[in-house]
Each structure stands twice: as C-alpha cells, then as structure tokens.
Amino acid sequence: MLIEYKNHKIFAFSDTHGLNHRLDIPKDADILICAGDCLKEDNMRYVDDDFLKFLNWYSHQDAKLKIYVPGNHEVFFEMNPEKAMQMIPSSIVLLEDSGIEFDGISFYGAACRPWMFRETVNKVPKGVDFLITHGPAEGHLDNNTGCQRLRQIVEESKPKHHIFGHVHEEGDKIEATSETTYYNVSMYNQLKYHYPSMKENQELTNGFLNEIEWDIINMYLVDDSEDEEAKCLISLRKRLINDLALSHLKDYIDDIKAFNDSLIDALKEMCDRANQIYTDISKHQEYGDEIKLEARLYLGKNYPELHPIQNGDRQDLWDALLYQQWHQAYSSGITTYFLPKVASNYTFEAFTGINDSSSQKLEGIDEGLMKDLNLTNQFLHLYRHTDFALTDFIFVRDFYSEINVSIVNNTRKTVNQK
C-alpha cells in the first residue's frame, strides 16, 4: 500500500508469507515498511533459511529507509530475541518496541504478534507519525480479532497513522478516524491470487476475473465452502474490477451521479418514515424515554437491470455478494439511522454528509472528476469499506429499508420495500 506523506512515498506491506517476489513496489517509493509475517504461512520453525532469503531480498530493495517489524510467524523473536536481532543486516532498521526519526517523520514499532504481552509497549510516544505493529487494534480492520490493549494504547498515544497486518481478509484497506488513519497492509490474499496487471494484459485479466466470479458462485450455491476463501475471492474481485473501472472512470461519472441521487432519495424516504414512526409512538407518554429506533437501508435484492453485463448467472453472483456471512462490512446494510438522534443538530444533511466537501475524496479517483457530485457518506462507505466493486452498486436504483422499534421489552419490526 502506497502512502504519500511529507514529500515521501511510503510503501507498506505485511503477510507476504514467502511471496514477497510478487510484490509490485513502486519505483519511486523511498521508504519501505514491512509489518511482519514474511515466512511461509505453514512455516513456524525456529531456524529458517526462508527468513534469511527474505532479508536478502528486502535489503536489496532500492529505498532510502527500510523498516522491519516482526510478525507472529517470526517466532524466533520470542524464543531467542538476541540471536534474531543479530540476523538483521545494517541496511534494514528493526523496530522492536523502539522508534526512529527520518527526515522529520517519526516511526515507532511495537511488539504485537498479534497481541501485546510486554510492558515496554507503554513507551509508544504520543503523536508519533507512524505506529507499526503486526497485529491490529481492536475494532479497526481486525475482523473482531484485534488486540484490546493495543486499542487503548493507540487511543492514548494518538499516532497519526497506524500500520499493521495479520488479518488477511481485511488486507489492503484503510479506515480513518478524527485522530488516526488505520492501514491494514496485509498482502497475502492479493499475492496468493496474483493476477497480471490490467495495463499489461486486459484480456488476460478479464479471463481471470471470470474464473474468480465462477468460483464465488459455486461456493455460494454449494453452501459448504470455506468462508475465508470466499471472502478472499470477493475482496480480490473488487480490486480487479476497480482497477479496470478507475482506468475508464469518465465513462461512469453519469452512473455515479445517478446512483448517488437515487441513494439520497431512498435515504430521505427511510428517514422520513422512521421519524414519523418514532413521533407516532412517542405520543404514548407511558413509553417514556425507552423508545429506540434503528432504520437500515439495503441495496435491492435483484441484480441491477441497468448493469451492462447481463447473463444467466448474474443473479447468483449478486446473491453471493449480498450474503452477509461473507460480507461483514455490509452486515448492517448501507447505513443505520438511529432515533432518538445523537444530537439535536443532527440533520439529514449531517447524516448523509452531502454538503461536507472534506469527505469527498476517494482513493484512486481523480478529485476533478468528483467535483460537485455531493457524494453521500453512504456512497463513500460502500466504496471504501465494503467488498462491492464500484460497478457493482452504481447501477443500482432499487433499495429497501428495515425499521426496528424497541419499546421496553417488546419489538415491532416494519419493512418498507421500495
């Protein structure tokens, strides 16, 4: 994953598991960060020639700074840390509960493989530019397996960026909060299912994409497939399609605008209905303050009729993409609207973010093309955090909502089909 910061291009990765030779490192990246697990996935031996091979490869990469933070597969850092440290060549900077500053950028590597056990992690300096760990903090691109202690430390130290890996299915994803931007730089799923560059051979890429989609459909219909493999293929499919779509983005601007407008209409209808239901129920004073409402919006269940690709298996593929067991980021739909409101000034505009130009930037999309589209927070969520490819959802015009009202110990559920 490439990160541009303070006039430097930083390429961060983890979880190559012996496939580091497949990495496509940008030639102009002058800082490299490896967040661990460079050994083969099935290799947990103490002495390992593969580690020396990785170090030899890494040390010969053309970058001004090369940082390494061990992962849980590098078990020798726990069993014999002194000997392990001696294996690191001078051209590689090992950060093991330690930090470094380079050209005005501060880096700190903390031992979290994938959880924290050492007291020395409390030395994480406040406001460091880049905190690097192998494992994720709880609640951030962790697939519900993150380290709770690390989350506390991140919240206290407030690093500007947190780089980590370990959770393969959340790899190559970014999550931003008001204080810290989180990067899961795990590359294993991408490298395991390595595909040719679209720019080099678009026909070959399309053929590979067809194979992936066929595998996803078969896994969904058989219903006894491994969930992790399906998640991996769906994530890889998104990356493939977005690579293709972004290279022809001008062709999709009208569709993006049309989808965003339809989404705003659906959100307005859902919120109006939710507000009316909440108001009607609130008139019964005996319920007091114990009324809670949650309204969720979902993409339509039918494969989009406007999608340029139409054939017999498209509905099966759409069903697989909507399958929430494989799609955690979509488990609550596109969005959730809560009542009572979290704040009195929480308007529809604040909920959708349509007038917030600061959130309109999309990774990989030219800002000039996005100007004046007024993209909603919900559009940004679909693009950034779910495994729907851009061209999966921009042709959708049908939505449905579910409104759940909790009153004391009773629940009434209303479904509004648009």
Secondary structure, 3 states (H helix, E strand, C coil): CEEEECCEEEEEEECCCCCHHHCCCCCCCCEEEECCCCCCCCCCCCCCHHHHHHHHHHHCCCCCEEEECCCCCCCHHHHCHHHHHHCCCCCCEECCCEEEEECCEEEEECCCCCCCCCHHHHHCCCCCCEEECCCCECCCCCCCCCEHHHHHHHHHHCCCEEEECCCHHHCCEEEECCCCEEEECECHHHHHCCCCCCCCCHHHHHHHHHHHHHHHHHHHHHCCCCHHHHHHHHHHHHHHHHHHHHCCHHHHHHHHHHHHHHHHHHHHHHHHHHHHHHHHHHCCHHHCCCEEEEEEEEECCCCCCCCCCCCCCHHHHHHHHHCCCCCHHHCCCCEEEEECCCCCCCCHHHHHCCCCHHHCCCCCCCHHHHCCCCCCHHHHHHHHHCCCCHHHHCCCCCEEEEEEEEECCEEEEEEEEC
